[in-house]
Amino acid sequence: MNTLVIDKLSLSYGAIKVFEGLDVEFPSGSVTAILGPSGCGKTSLLNIVAGLIQPDSGRVIGNKDLGCSYCFQEPRLLPWLGARDNILFALSRFSDTKESERRADKALEQTRLSQFADAAPPKLSGGMRRRLALARAFAYPSELLLLDEAFASVDLKQRIDLLDLFTALWSEEPRTSLLVSHEIQDALYVADRILILSARPARVISSFEVPLPRGKRKYGSGDLLVLEEKLYSLILS
Amino acid sequence: MESNRIKDTVYSAAGIIALLTAWEIASQSIGSSLILPGPFEVGGSLLRFGGEAKFWLAVLGTFRRVLTAFALTMVLGSTAGVAAALSRGIDRFIAPLLASIRATPVLALILLAMFWLPSDSVPIFSSFLMAFPVVFTSVKAGIAAVDKELLEMALVFKVPKLRQLSMLRIPSASMHFLSAMKNALGLCWKVVVAGEVLAQPLRALGTGMQDSRLALETSEVFSWAIVTIVLCGISEFSLGLLYNRARLVRSPQESDQ
């Protein structure tokens, strides 16, 4: 797996400078959580990596080799297709239909959605739609996974369930993952590394390795209290 | 829910009765069935028509023309609408033709078509030309109004263009498409019958209407018109059912899961 490199990235929306020569690297096979104030450009960064936005200057190295899967802020599911067909739609580019179906079925099973394979998204609850979006992201073969607040808008229990599902799916098929979030606890629970971005124009103000192995962490347990306090103080300042 | 449906039916029935009463009163006051025959007289000629093979052949003939015009309009209008939504060049290329058709009065179109085509095809051609812009515009708008976030998703997952069209863009335009069908069908009925009145093809409601007018059989003219209205209403109603069904499939009520 290759490292994903953001090299001297600049982006403006009119007079608003979002990035001005941003440099950052994402080690291969790691989960990096990106935290920062609202509007600092976290989603824009993911969209640039995904190729949805063209930067004014600078480049992203490695994203094309890695192939890219994306779990969006909203589940972005086709309401007229069943859960399984939604996953298969995302896998349309692959000619091996049998393999795509196998991956779709496996992802549905892993996210406990097998019995809802034919259900259209409007028939699913918010949490199930989130699980389906996660299933789709992992069913899509890639070495790069972008997650934009993929665990938001659900209650705490479902949030932890989604985070656990992510960890289980990721452990089976590790990918270089960029996780944008507003929740420090989410970052501490699943990330290998946490980046803190400043307000616009965004730059990396701090980067931390999460010391405890992922399997030994408990959500909100306070095991990483020192790091947690540092993160809070950085974000609040 | 059920009581609302009963109320609606009662109001609709009352509306029909009020209309028939007003018609009868107007007919009585004029006192000439040549100018305005009453509903009973028209009902009588309708019953008489029902027993004549000529009438049913006319109904079938008009139905065939409407269906042909409708099918042509839907196929070509939708194809052109999809193409124009996906390509600005095609959109610009079709724009002058569309503007000319829109600006042409329906009667002028029928009269011109009578120079070029056999009488049987005039109503089909005129109807197709009148309904084409309706379908084109609606389908184009539907395809263009596709959810941008879903398109982004398809882009990230590198979904092939053809697959995007068949699974995302076209289904997303389905409500526009059904609405275009409904409008086009109504228009096809009206223009086909108008075309028949002028072009006088064999076995046609419009021809029957014109023949009755020339014979000063006003009640028969009314009967032909009523048959046209009823047939148009039935086909629009059937499409309406399809429309409602599609809407239910698109946005089923959220379950409690």
Boltz contact constraints between the chains, C-beta under 6 A:
constraints:
  - contact:
      token1: [A, 50]
      token2: [B, 156]
      max_distance: 6.0
  - contact:
      token1: [A, 52]
      token2: [B, 152]
      max_distance: 6.0
  - contact:
      token1: [A, 70]
      token2: [B, 156]
      max_distance: 6.0
  - contact:
      token1: [A, 76]
      token2: [B, 149]
      max_distance: 6.0
  - contact:
      token1: [A, 76]
      token2: [B, 150]
      max_distance: 6.0
  - contact:
      token1: [A, 76]
      token2: [B, 153]
      max_distance: 6.0
  - contact:
      token1: [A, 80]
      token2: [B, 171]
      max_distance: 6.0
  - contact:
      token1: [A, 89]
      token2: [B, 167]
      max_distance: 6.0
  - contact:
      token1: [A, 90]
      token2: [B, 157]
      max_distance: 6.0
  - contact:
      token1: [A, 92]
      token2: [B, 159]
      max_distance: 6.0
  - contact:
      token1: [A, 92]
      token2: [B, 160]
      max_distance: 6.0
  - contact:
      token1: [A, 92]
      token2: [B, 163]
      max_distance: 6.0
  - contact:
      token1: [A, 93]
      token2: [B, 158]
      max_distance: 6.0
  - contact:
      token1: [A, 93]
      token2: [B, 160]
      max_distance: 6.0
  - contact:
      token1: [A, 122]
      token2: [B, 252]
      max_distance: 6.0
  - contact:
      token1: [A, 122]
      token2: [B, 254]
      max_distance: 6.0
  - contact:
      token1: [A, 123]
      token2: [B, 252]
      max_distance: 6.0
  - contact:
      token1: [A, 123]
      token2: [B, 255]
      max_distance: 6.0
  - contact:
      token1: [A, 125]
      token2: [B, 257]
      max_distance: 6.0
  - contact:
      token1: [A, 140]
      token2: [B, 157]
      max_distance: 6.0
